Amino acid sequence: IPVYGPDCEIHITSNTTWDMDFATCCDVIVHPNVTLTIACDVAFCPTSKIKVLPGGILVLDGCKLFCGVPDFQWQGVRVYGTGSGGYQGMINGSYSQGRVVMRNNAEINYARVALDLWDGINYNTTGGIVDAKDAGFNNNGMAIRALYFQNIHPVNGHVFDYNAKFTNCSFIIDKGYPKEGDVFHHHVVLAKLKGLKFVTL
């Protein structure tokens, strides 16, 4: 299993697929207008995170992302938007916000925040997009955090529902929760947004 050293960054600047299990201590940065598809299991260090920049796409296809250091949590996936008042629909064939797609029983496990739909600091980065189906969120301090965003059409000013949908997803805390992790907060934290969807078929 290839291991990348600490304090490094893996920049995804062209469409890329990972399909062999590995471990890394790097941050992974998905740049605008490219797609990173992860179809393997990836172990991260406690300091590591994935950043999906506005216009970037992360596809988690049957993979498991987790902390590779027992009893600790990694930083999780941060999906950057362009701040409240941005538009989460497609314009000219692409999205302005960062976007994550989870499918085929993909999992994000042992993270401080599994999917943080902003950079975690600046409110002008809210609005990250998610389409998750049959996905798992296990033993995370928080599974989903989405804050302070209005999805406003740039022409007619109509306010749409937040573009995030979780279909048949599981949210689990059990005896495997990391002993050195953050105290469990909530599975889902939402603030001042409209229409984010949780669906059971």
N, CA, C and O of each residue as an XYZ file, in Angstrom:
804
protein
N       0.858     -1.180      0.000
C       0.000      0.000      0.000
C       0.898      1.234      0.000
O       1.708      1.387      0.914
N       0.785      2.117     -0.985
C       1.611      3.325     -0.972
C       1.189      4.265      0.147
O      -0.001      4.469      0.387
N       2.171      4.830      0.824
C       1.905      5.772      1.911
C       2.603      7.081      1.589
O       3.811      7.098      1.354
N       1.858      8.176      1.575
C       2.431      9.495      1.359
C       2.694     10.138      2.706
O       1.907      9.978      3.639
N       3.795     10.864      2.814
C       4.239     11.404      4.080
C       3.392     12.543      4.601
O       2.478     13.004      3.917
N       3.691     13.009      5.825
C       2.891     14.073      6.444
C       3.143     15.429      5.798
O       4.121     15.625      5.078
N       2.232     16.360      6.077
C       2.390     17.754      5.661
C       2.563     17.895      4.157
O       3.404     18.666      3.696
N       1.770     17.152      3.392
C       1.845     17.244      1.944
C       0.428     17.432      1.397
O      -0.561     17.295      2.118
N       0.364     17.746      0.125
C      -0.916     17.918     -0.550
C      -0.901     17.140     -1.862
O       0.084     17.158     -2.600
N      -1.997     16.466     -2.133
C      -2.200     15.804     -3.427
C      -3.197     16.657     -4.193
O      -4.357     16.750     -3.793
N      -2.772     17.279     -5.279
C      -3.625     18.161     -6.067
C      -4.186     17.386     -7.259
O      -3.438     16.843     -8.072
N      -5.508     17.347     -7.347
C      -6.183     16.686     -8.465
C      -6.550     17.779     -9.473
O      -7.472     18.562     -9.245
N      -5.826     17.819    -10.574
C      -6.006     18.878    -11.567
C      -6.482     18.347    -12.915
O      -6.657     19.114    -13.861
N      -6.692     17.034    -13.002
C      -7.313     16.425    -14.186
C      -8.159     15.260    -13.710
O      -7.959     14.767    -12.599
N      -9.096     14.812    -14.524
C      -9.977     13.715    -14.117
C      -9.145     12.500    -13.733
O      -8.283     12.054    -14.491
N      -9.418     11.970    -12.538
C      -8.568     10.940    -11.939
C      -9.437      9.888    -11.280
O     -10.468     10.210    -10.689
N      -9.022      8.614    -11.380
C      -9.683      7.517    -10.674
C      -8.659      6.782     -9.825
O      -7.598      6.392    -10.313
N      -8.984      6.595     -8.552
C      -8.174      5.760     -7.670
C      -8.918      4.443     -7.486
O     -10.093      4.435     -7.119
N      -8.224      3.317     -7.743
C      -8.872      2.003     -7.621
C      -7.999      0.975     -6.908
O      -8.278     -0.222     -6.977
N      -6.936      1.428     -6.217
C      -6.102      0.541     -5.414
C      -6.002      1.110     -4.001
O      -5.686      2.287     -3.828
N      -6.271      0.281     -2.988
C      -6.252      0.727     -1.600
C      -4.903      1.345     -1.247
O      -3.858      0.856     -1.675
N      -4.931      2.419     -0.466
C      -3.680      3.000      0.010
C      -3.951      3.842      1.252
O      -5.097      4.037      1.657
N      -2.857      4.338      1.847
C      -2.927      5.207      3.016
C      -2.151      6.483      2.730
O      -1.165      6.466      1.994
N      -2.598      7.591      3.315
C      -1.922      8.866      3.092
C      -2.070      9.768      4.303
O      -3.064      9.708      5.026
N      -1.059     10.607      4.511
C      -1.146     11.673      5.503
C      -1.316     13.033      4.838
O      -1.239     14.066      5.503
N      -1.546     13.036      3.534
C      -1.698     14.283      2.788
C      -3.133     14.791      2.836
O      -4.071     14.030      3.074
N      -3.284     16.091      2.605
C      -4.568     16.637      2.201
C      -4.752     16.360      0.714
O      -3.796     16.422     -0.060
N      -5.975     16.058      0.324
C      -6.311     15.849     -1.092
C      -7.164     17.026     -1.530
O      -8.180     17.319     -0.900
N      -6.768     17.704     -2.597
C      -7.463     18.910     -3.053
C      -7.970     18.676     -4.473
O      -7.183     18.503     -5.404
N      -9.294     18.674     -4.627
C      -9.922     18.481     -5.935
C     -10.198     19.860     -6.518
O     -10.979     20.631     -5.961
N      -9.563     20.164     -7.625
C      -9.622     21.496     -8.212
C     -10.885     21.677     -9.063
O     -11.550     20.700     -9.407
N     -11.211     22.930     -9.401
C     -12.412     23.198    -10.206
C     -12.375     22.481    -11.553
O     -11.329     22.335    -12.185
N     -13.572     22.039    -11.964
C     -13.787     21.473    -13.306
C     -13.088     20.145    -13.534
O     -12.847     19.764    -14.680
N     -12.756     19.430    -12.458
C     -12.220     18.077    -12.583
C     -12.948     17.167    -11.605
O     -13.561     17.625    -10.641
N     -12.866     15.856    -11.876
C     -13.525     14.846    -11.044
C     -12.488     13.874    -10.500
O     -11.680     13.334    -11.255
N     -12.511     13.655     -9.201
C     -11.768     12.566     -8.574
C     -12.762     11.483     -8.210
O     -13.696     11.725     -7.445
N     -12.568     10.284     -8.756
C     -13.382      9.121     -8.415
C     -12.550      8.197     -7.542
O     -11.462      7.778     -7.937
N     -13.056      7.879     -6.361
C     -12.381      6.952     -5.455
C     -13.188      5.665     -5.413
O     -14.322      5.639     -4.936
N     -12.582      4.600     -5.921
C     -13.233      3.285     -5.971
C     -12.396      2.269     -5.204
O     -12.321      1.100     -5.583
N     -11.773      2.721     -4.129
C     -10.937      1.868     -3.294
C     -11.023      2.389     -1.864
O     -11.651      3.419     -1.618
N     -10.404      1.695     -0.930
C     -10.388      2.140      0.454
C      -9.148      2.995      0.697
O      -8.048      2.648      0.266
N      -9.335      4.118      1.392
C      -8.226      5.030      1.672
C      -8.199      5.332      3.167
O      -9.200      5.752      3.748
N      -7.036      5.112      3.778
C      -6.821      5.422      5.185
C      -6.101      6.756      5.289
O      -5.112      6.991      4.595
N      -6.599      7.629      6.154
C      -6.038      8.960      6.321
C      -5.444      9.116      7.720
O      -5.829      8.414      8.655
N      -4.494     10.057      7.845
C      -3.961     10.437      9.154
C      -4.931     11.381      9.854
O      -5.806     11.954      9.205
N      -4.792     11.552     11.168
C      -5.705     12.441     11.893
C      -5.717     13.875     11.379
O      -6.730     14.560     11.525
N      -4.631     14.352     10.783
C      -4.586     15.729     10.285
C      -5.097     15.865      8.856
O      -5.225     16.986      8.364
N      -5.394     14.764      8.176
C      -5.705     14.787      6.743
C      -7.161     15.134      6.477
O      -8.048     14.871      7.289
N      -7.376     15.738      5.303
C      -8.733     16.052      4.862
C      -8.775     15.992      3.346
O      -7.737     16.014      2.684
N      -9.992     15.916      2.796
C     -10.219     16.110      1.369
C     -10.944     17.436      1.204
O     -11.945     17.695      1.873
N     -10.430     18.281      0.302
C     -11.080     19.543     -0.023
C     -11.597     19.468     -1.457
O     -10.836     19.199     -2.387
N     -12.892     19.706     -1.627
C     -13.484     19.773     -2.960
C     -13.761     21.240     -3.243
O     -14.701     21.812     -2.691
N     -12.961     21.846     -4.090
C     -13.079     23.273     -4.347
C     -14.287     23.568     -5.228
O     -14.785     22.665     -5.901
N     -14.777     24.829     -5.242
C     -15.931     25.151     -6.079
C     -15.736     24.706     -7.524
O     -14.725     25.023     -8.150
N     -16.711     23.969     -8.045
C     -16.636     23.438     -9.395
C     -15.989     22.073     -9.491
O     -16.062     21.441    -10.544
N     -15.352     21.590     -8.416
C     -14.768     20.249     -8.398
C     -15.814     19.205     -8.038
O     -16.841     19.525     -7.440
N     -15.545     17.947     -8.407
C     -16.465     16.842     -8.115
C     -15.680     15.693     -7.499
O     -14.638     15.292     -8.017
N     -16.185     15.171     -6.397
C     -15.647     13.969     -5.762
C     -16.703     12.882     -5.850
O     -17.818     13.060     -5.359
N     -16.366     11.758     -6.469
C     -17.263     10.603     -6.568
C     -16.704      9.501     -5.685
O     -15.589      9.027     -5.904
N     -17.475      9.093     -4.691
C     -17.106      7.989     -3.815
C     -17.915      6.775     -4.247
O     -19.121      6.704     -4.010
N     -17.242      5.822     -4.883
C     -17.900      4.700     -5.553
C     -17.544      3.400     -4.846
O     -16.551      2.752     -5.177
N     -18.368      3.024     -3.865
C     -18.159      1.757     -3.163
C     -16.931      1.736     -2.281
O     -16.471      0.659     -1.901
N     -16.389      2.885     -1.946
C     -15.142      2.950     -1.188
C     -15.417      3.147      0.301
O     -16.549      3.391      0.718
N     -14.355      3.036      1.080
C     -14.382      3.410      2.491
C     -13.249      4.394      2.729
O     -12.090      4.112      2.424
N     -13.599      5.558      3.281
C     -12.620      6.533      3.717
C     -12.632      6.535      5.238
O     -13.699      6.623      5.845
N     -11.453      6.439      5.867
C     -11.423      6.277      7.318
C     -10.079      6.736      7.862
O      -9.131      6.955      7.108
N     -10.010      6.877      9.177
C      -8.748      7.200      9.833
C      -7.937      5.925     10.024
O      -8.417      4.941     10.586
N      -6.699      5.965      9.544
C      -5.842      4.787      9.635
C      -5.118      4.654     10.961
O      -4.402      3.674     11.168
N      -5.284      5.617     11.873
C      -4.657      5.553     13.188
C      -5.728      5.115     14.187
O      -6.689      5.852     14.412
N      -5.586      3.949     14.781
C      -6.631      3.444     15.676
C      -6.962      4.429     16.786
O      -6.081      5.058     17.372
N      -8.275      4.547     17.061
C      -8.812      5.359     18.149
C      -8.745      6.857     17.895
O      -9.014      7.645     18.803
N      -8.392      7.269     16.677
C      -8.393      8.686     16.323
C      -9.367      8.937     15.174
O      -9.886      7.999     14.570
N      -9.607     10.215     14.881
C     -10.455     10.625     13.767
C      -9.649     11.446     12.774
O      -8.774     12.217     13.169
N      -9.934     11.288     11.500
C      -9.367     12.182     10.502
C     -10.295     13.393     10.338
O     -11.323     13.476     11.009
N      -9.938     14.331      9.450
C     -10.680     15.594      9.372
C     -11.914     15.525      8.467
O     -12.794     16.380      8.566
N     -11.993     14.515      7.583
C     -13.175     14.344      6.747
C     -13.105     15.106      5.434
O     -12.042     15.563      5.016
N     -14.276     15.235      4.786
C     -14.396     15.848      3.462
C     -15.038     17.221      3.606
O     -16.095     17.357      4.222
N     -14.397     18.235      3.038
C     -14.935     19.600      3.055
C     -15.306     19.977      1.626
O     -14.472     19.959      0.720
N     -16.565     20.313      1.450
C     -17.110     20.581      0.123
C     -17.389     22.072      0.026
O     -18.333     22.571      0.639
N     -16.587     22.772     -0.728
C     -16.637     24.233     -0.764
C     -17.741     24.724     -1.695
O     -17.924     24.204     -2.796
N     -18.470     25.734     -1.232
C     -19.387     26.468     -2.082
C     -18.887     27.881     -2.299
O     -17.721     28.193     -2.056
N     -19.788     28.725     -2.760
C     -19.423     30.112     -3.051
C     -20.145     31.097     -2.131
O     -20.148     32.301     -2.387
N     -20.754     30.587     -1.062
C     -21.409     31.444     -0.091
C     -22.874     31.658     -0.386
O     -23.327     31.450     -1.511
N     -23.622     32.077      0.633
C     -25.063     32.244      0.517
C     -25.413     33.221     -0.593
O     -24.762     34.249     -0.777
N     -26.456     32.871     -1.324
C     -26.849     33.656     -2.488
C     -26.262     33.126     -3.776
O     -26.588     33.613     -4.858
N     -25.390     32.122     -3.668
C     -24.900     31.433     -4.859
C     -25.974     30.521     -5.403
O     -27.029     30.361     -4.790
N     -25.713     29.918     -6.556
C     -26.695     29.050     -7.205
C     -26.132     27.642     -7.299
O     -25.011     27.435     -7.764
N     -26.933     26.670     -6.848
C     -26.486     25.278     -6.827
C     -26.963     24.484     -8.036
O     -26.721     23.280     -8.113
N     -27.628     25.129     -8.969
C     -28.010     24.450    -10.193
C     -26.879     24.454    -11.202
O     -25.837     25.077    -10.998
N     -27.109     23.738    -12.304
C     -26.100     23.654    -13.348
C     -26.227     24.841    -14.297
O     -27.330     25.188    -14.719
N     -25.113     25.452    -14.624
C     -25.053     26.546    -15.594
C     -24.028     26.174    -16.656
O     -22.872     25.889    -16.345
N     -24.464     26.181    -17.919
C     -23.568     25.822    -19.028
C     -22.878     24.480    -18.803
O     -21.698     24.309    -19.109
N     -23.648     23.524    -18.256
C     -23.157     22.152    -18.128
C     -22.313     21.858    -16.911
O     -21.771     20.758    -16.801
N     -22.178     22.800    -15.988
C     -21.370     22.539    -14.807
C     -21.943     23.271    -13.597
O     -22.797     24.149    -13.727
N     -21.451     22.886    -12.415
C     -21.880     23.495    -11.161
C     -20.812     24.472    -10.676
O     -19.617     24.246    -10.865
N     -21.256     25.551    -10.053
C     -20.321     26.508     -9.467
C     -19.810     26.048     -8.111
O     -18.727     26.450     -7.685
N     -20.585     25.205     -7.427
C     -20.219     24.736     -6.093
C     -19.445     23.422     -6.191
O     -19.542     22.708     -7.190
N     -18.687     23.113     -5.158
C     -18.130     21.777     -5.046
C     -19.250     20.752     -4.896
O     -20.332     21.069     -4.400
N     -18.980     19.515     -5.330
C     -20.039     18.497     -5.350
C     -19.465     17.129     -4.982
O     -18.390     16.744     -5.443
N     -20.207     16.404     -4.139
C     -19.844     15.037     -3.776
C     -20.980     14.103     -4.163
O     -22.149     14.382     -3.897
N     -20.621     12.988     -4.795
C     -21.565     11.931     -5.135
C     -21.116     10.667     -4.403
O     -19.959     10.262     -4.518
N     -22.028     10.042     -3.649
C     -21.732      8.780     -2.971
C     -22.679      7.706     -3.484
O     -23.890      7.915     -3.549
N     -22.119      6.546     -3.849
C     -22.935      5.479     -4.419
C     -22.303      4.118     -4.100
O     -21.157      4.028     -3.661
N     -23.102      3.054     -4.338
C     -22.618      1.681     -4.173
C     -22.050      1.420     -2.778
O     -20.981      0.829     -2.620
N     -22.808      1.886     -1.757
C     -22.468      1.625     -0.356
C     -21.146      2.259      0.071
O     -20.441      1.714      0.919
N     -20.814      3.390     -0.505
C     -19.632      4.128     -0.058
C     -19.799      4.553      1.398
O     -20.914      4.787      1.862
N     -18.676      4.650      2.113
C     -18.705      5.012      3.527
C     -17.647      6.067      3.842
O     -16.558      6.072      3.268
N     -17.997      6.960      4.771
C     -17.027      7.857      5.395
C     -17.082      7.583      6.886
O     -18.118      7.780      7.521
N     -15.966      7.127      7.450
C     -15.939      6.638      8.820
C     -14.825      7.308      9.629
O     -13.804      7.721      9.079
N     -15.039      7.406     10.930
C     -14.015      7.868     11.873
C     -13.480      9.253     11.504
O     -12.269      9.477     11.498
N     -14.384     10.172     11.199
C     -14.004     11.548     10.887
C     -14.548     12.501     11.949
O     -15.543     12.208     12.612
N     -13.880     13.649     12.101
C     -14.425     14.687     12.983
C     -15.737     15.194     12.406
O     -16.740     15.266     13.115
N     -15.737     15.549     11.111
C     -16.958     15.870     10.379
C     -16.853     15.161      9.038
O     -15.989     15.493      8.228
N     -17.720     14.191      8.796
C     -17.595     13.380      7.589
C     -17.769     14.220      6.328
O     -16.908     14.203      5.448
N     -18.884     14.959      6.235
C     -19.135     15.851      5.099
C     -19.443     17.242      5.647
O     -20.519     17.479      6.196
N     -18.507     18.140      5.496
C     -18.670     19.521      5.941
C     -18.905     20.364      4.695
O     -18.003     20.498      3.868
N     -20.093     20.933      4.544
C     -20.464     21.567      3.279
C     -20.066     23.043      3.252
O     -20.853     23.912      2.876
N     -18.839     23.298      3.655
C     -18.129     24.577      3.591
C     -16.699     24.270      3.998
O     -16.361     23.109      4.225
N     -15.840     25.304      4.095
C     -14.448     25.023      4.449
C     -14.240     24.849      5.940
O     -13.123     24.587      6.386
N     -15.326     24.996      6.730
C     -15.235     24.827      8.171
C     -14.863     26.082      8.924
O     -14.815     26.081     10.154
N     -14.591     27.186      8.177
C     -14.152     28.428      8.817
C     -14.920     29.640      8.296
O     -15.440     30.431      9.082
N     -14.992     29.785      6.981
C     -15.482     31.008      6.349
C     -16.888     30.813      5.789
O     -17.119     29.908      4.987
N     -17.828     31.661      6.210
C     -19.199     31.516      5.749
C     -19.366     31.839      4.266
O     -20.403     31.512      3.689
N     -18.381     32.470      3.635
C     -18.473     32.708      2.194
C     -18.093     31.479      1.378
O     -17.945     31.562      0.159
N     -17.932     30.327      2.056
C     -17.680     29.064      1.349
C     -18.825     28.070      1.530
O     -18.681     26.910      1.142
N     -19.954     28.482      2.104
C     -21.075     27.554      2.266
C     -21.699     27.226      0.909
O     -21.506     27.948     -0.069
N     -22.457     26.112      0.869
C     -23.188     25.766     -0.347
C     -22.709     24.531     -1.078
O     -23.130     24.294     -2.210
N     -21.835     23.729     -0.464
C     -21.410     22.487     -1.106
C     -22.578     21.557     -1.385
O     -23.525     21.490     -0.602
N     -22.510     20.831     -2.513
C     -23.601     19.980     -3.009
C     -23.299     18.514     -2.710
O     -22.145     18.089     -2.777
N     -24.341     17.738     -2.377
C     -24.184     16.303     -2.127
C     -25.333     15.529     -2.761
O     -26.489     15.951     -2.707
N     -24.997     14.391     -3.361
C     -25.994     13.408     -3.795
C     -25.504     12.054     -3.299
O     -24.636     11.437     -3.917
N     -26.059     11.595     -2.185
C     -25.616     10.352     -1.553
C     -26.749      9.337     -1.566
O     -27.874      9.645     -1.174
N     -26.446      8.125     -2.020
C     -27.438      7.050     -2.041
C     -26.798      5.774     -1.516
O     -25.711      5.387     -1.946
N     -27.495      5.114     -0.566
C     -27.008      3.872      0.034
C     -25.612      4.058      0.615
O     -24.761      3.177      0.493
N     -25.381      5.206      1.248
C     -24.071      5.522      1.810
C     -24.090      5.317      3.318
O     -25.153      5.314      3.938
N     -22.905      5.147      3.904
C     -22.786      4.934      5.338
C     -21.894      5.974      5.983
O     -20.867      6.369      5.431
N     -22.312      6.416      7.178
C     -21.547      7.371      7.977
C     -21.416      6.762      9.368
O     -22.377      6.748     10.137
N     -20.225      6.259      9.692
C     -20.052      5.449     10.886
C     -19.023      6.058     11.832
O     -17.888      6.335     11.442
N     -19.435      6.262     13.076
C     -18.540      6.674     14.154
C     -17.808      7.981     13.852
O     -16.605      8.109     14.078
N     -18.570      8.942     13.337
C     -18.056     10.284     13.110
C     -18.514     11.221     14.230
O     -19.591     11.033     14.795
N     -17.696     12.232     14.551
C     -18.114     13.238     15.509
C     -19.365     13.967     15.043
O     -20.272     14.225     15.835
N     -19.412     14.293     13.771
C     -20.603     14.739     13.047
C     -20.569     14.066     11.690
O     -19.493     13.860     11.128
N     -21.727     13.721     11.155
C     -21.766     13.156      9.815
C     -21.902     14.252      8.760
O     -21.139     14.292      7.796
N     -22.882     15.144      8.949
C     -23.184     16.184      7.956
C     -23.281     17.526      8.673
O     -23.909     17.632      9.727
N     -22.650     18.558      8.091
C     -22.857     19.918      8.578
C     -23.068     20.839      7.379
O     -22.231     20.908      6.479
N     -24.208     21.550      7.381
C     -24.552     22.488      6.304
C     -25.151     23.735      6.935
O     -26.082     23.648      7.735
N     -24.619     24.886      6.576
C     -24.964     26.116      7.284
C     -25.218     27.277      6.328
O     -24.590     27.368      5.273
N     -26.141     28.163      6.698
C     -26.259     29.532      6.196
C     -26.117     29.636      4.674
O     -25.133     30.170      4.162
N     -27.111     29.119      3.973
C     -27.048     29.196      2.511
C     -28.446     29.329      1.925
O     -29.368     28.612      2.313
N     -28.589     30.255      0.989
C     -29.780     30.346      0.147
C     -29.381     30.074     -1.289
O     -28.437     30.665     -1.813
N     -30.124     29.159     -1.923
C     -29.854     28.720     -3.297
C     -30.688     29.592     -4.241
O     -31.851     29.291     -4.507
N     -30.089     30.664     -4.739
C     -30.826     31.693     -5.470
C     -30.488     31.653     -6.962
O     -29.322     31.702     -7.353
N     -31.533     31.564     -7.780
C     -31.332     31.577     -9.229
C     -30.742     32.925     -9.647
O     -31.239     33.966     -9.218
N     -29.693     32.929    -10.477
C     -29.013     34.189    -10.791
C     -29.801     35.131    -11.689
O     -29.470     36.313    -11.782
N     -30.852     34.620    -12.360
C     -31.613     35.470    -13.282
C     -32.924     35.939    -12.662
O     -33.204     37.137    -12.607
N     -33.739     34.959    -12.187
C     -35.072     35.341    -11.709
C     -35.154     35.533    -10.194
O     -36.191     35.953     -9.680
N     -34.067     35.227     -9.475
C     -34.053     35.451     -8.036
C     -34.839     34.444     -7.220
O     -34.963     34.607     -6.006
N     -35.380     33.394     -7.856
C     -36.143     32.377     -7.135
C     -35.232     31.623     -6.176
O     -34.093     31.304     -6.515
N     -35.741     31.335     -4.964
C     -34.982     30.584     -3.969
C     -35.384     29.111     -4.054
O     -36.533     28.760     -3.784
N     -34.448     28.264     -4.424
C     -34.675     26.825     -4.547
C     -34.270     26.119     -3.253
O     -33.580     26.684     -2.404
N     -34.722     24.856     -3.128
C     -34.250     24.024     -2.026
C     -32.738     23.819     -2.136
O     -32.165     23.845     -3.226
N     -32.121     23.617     -0.991
C     -30.691     23.294     -0.944
C     -30.438     22.017     -1.742
O     -31.186     21.048     -1.610
N     -29.411     22.007     -2.555
C     -29.117     20.881     -3.446
C     -28.273     19.838     -2.719
O     -27.076     19.700     -2.972
N     -28.918     19.112     -1.816
C     -28.285     17.974     -1.157
C     -29.367     16.960     -0.845
O     -30.434     17.310     -0.341
N     -29.083     15.692     -1.150
C     -30.057     14.629     -0.942
C     -29.341     13.384     -0.443
O     -28.328     12.961     -1.000
N     -29.891     12.805      0.623
C     -29.354     11.585      1.224
C     -30.453     10.534      1.166
O     -31.466     10.649      1.857
N     -30.256      9.519      0.351
C     -31.263      8.491      0.107
C     -30.777      7.158      0.666
O     -29.716      6.666      0.281
N     -31.556      6.578      1.573
C     -31.216      5.271      2.165
C     -29.816      5.271      2.770
O     -29.064      4.311      2.598
N     -29.473      6.313      3.457
C     -28.163      6.402      4.095
C     -28.257      5.997      5.566
O     -29.292      6.188      6.204
N     -27.189      5.447      6.088
C     -27.154      5.027      7.492
C     -26.198      5.927      8.275
O     -25.156      6.349      7.773
N     -26.588      6.205      9.522
C     -25.800      7.035     10.422
C     -25.658      6.250     11.720
O     -26.640      6.050     12.435
N     -24.443      5.804     12.028
C     -24.252      4.826     13.108
C     -23.172      5.300     14.074
O     -22.110      5.771     13.667
N     -23.471      5.162     15.357
C     -22.479      5.276     16.428
C     -22.544      3.973     17.219
O     -23.618      3.564     17.659
N     -21.397      3.321     17.400
C     -21.394      2.069     18.150
C     -20.138      1.987     19.021
O     -19.437      2.982     19.204
N     -19.864      0.811     19.549
C     -18.734      0.657     20.484
C     -17.383      0.859     19.818
O     -16.365      0.932     20.506
N     -17.353      0.950     18.494
C     -16.111      1.233     17.790
C     -15.766      2.705     17.714
O     -14.787      3.064     17.060
N     -16.545      3.587     18.370
C     -16.274      5.021     18.308
C     -14.875      5.310     18.844
O     -14.503      4.787     19.895
N     -14.082      6.142     18.137
C     -12.684      6.363     18.523
C     -12.525      6.938     19.929
O     -13.166      7.929     20.278
N     -11.675      6.314     20.725
C     -11.478      6.739     22.108
C     -10.836      8.113     22.190
O     -11.088      8.850     23.143
N     -10.011      8.476     21.211
C      -9.341      9.772     21.215
C     -10.049     10.772     20.297
O      -9.510     11.847     20.035
N     -11.231     10.441     19.811
C     -11.954     11.320     18.912
C     -12.717     12.409     19.649
O     -12.813     12.396     20.876
N     -13.257     13.352     18.886
C     -14.142     14.357     19.466
C     -15.337     13.674     20.128
O     -15.765     12.601     19.705
N     -15.862     14.304     21.159
C     -17.109     13.824     21.740
C     -18.190     13.894     20.662
O     -18.308     14.900     19.962
N     -18.979     12.826     20.527
C     -20.029     12.817     19.502
C     -20.922     14.030     19.668
O     -21.362     14.337     20.776
N     -21.193     14.721     18.565
C     -21.966     15.962     18.583
C     -23.402     15.671     18.160
O     -24.278     15.522     19.011
N     -23.649     15.591     16.875
C     -24.917     15.184     16.279
C     -24.569     14.478     14.971
O     -23.502     14.706     14.402
N     -25.461     13.634     14.505
C     -25.250     13.089     13.161
C     -25.333     14.193     12.116
O     -24.524     14.239     11.190
N     -26.313     15.085     12.265
C     -26.557     16.119     11.251
C     -26.738     17.466     11.949
O     -27.493     17.584     12.914
N     -26.033     18.475     11.444
C     -26.172     19.839     11.942
C     -26.540     20.735     10.764
O     -25.783     20.841      9.798
N     -27.712     21.384     10.846
C     -28.196     22.274      9.795
C     -28.539     23.614     10.420
O     -29.041     23.673     11.543
N     -28.265     24.699      9.687
C     -28.622     26.020     10.191
C     -28.947     26.945      9.025
O     -28.128     27.141      8.128
N     -30.158     27.513      9.047
C     -30.594     28.552      8.133
C     -30.385     28.178      6.667
O     -29.694     28.867      5.917
N     -31.006     27.066      6.289
C     -31.074     26.691      4.884
C     -32.411     25.982      4.653
O     -33.098     25.601      5.600
N     -32.763     25.815      3.382
C     -34.097     25.333      3.028
C     -34.014     24.075      2.193
O     -33.366     24.061      1.146
N     -34.675     23.006      2.655
C     -35.022     21.905      1.782
C     -33.980     20.822      1.560
O     -34.128     20.028      0.631
N     -32.927     20.756      2.377
C     -32.014     19.617      2.289
C     -32.791     18.347      2.612
O     -33.572     18.339      3.563
N     -32.599     17.263      1.843
C     -33.519     16.124      1.888
C     -32.854     14.856      2.419
O     -31.726     14.519      2.061
N     -33.601     14.164      3.294
C     -33.259     12.815      3.742
C     -34.425     11.915      3.350
O     -35.562     12.160      3.751
N     -34.148     10.881      2.572
C     -35.205     10.073      1.950
C     -34.950      8.604      2.249
O     -33.815      8.135      2.168
N     -36.008      7.880      2.595
C     -35.944      6.426      2.728
C     -36.889      5.824      1.704
O     -38.075      6.152      1.667
N     -36.352      4.941      0.873
C     -37.181      4.293     -0.162
C     -37.745      2.980      0.343
O     -38.465      2.296     -0.385
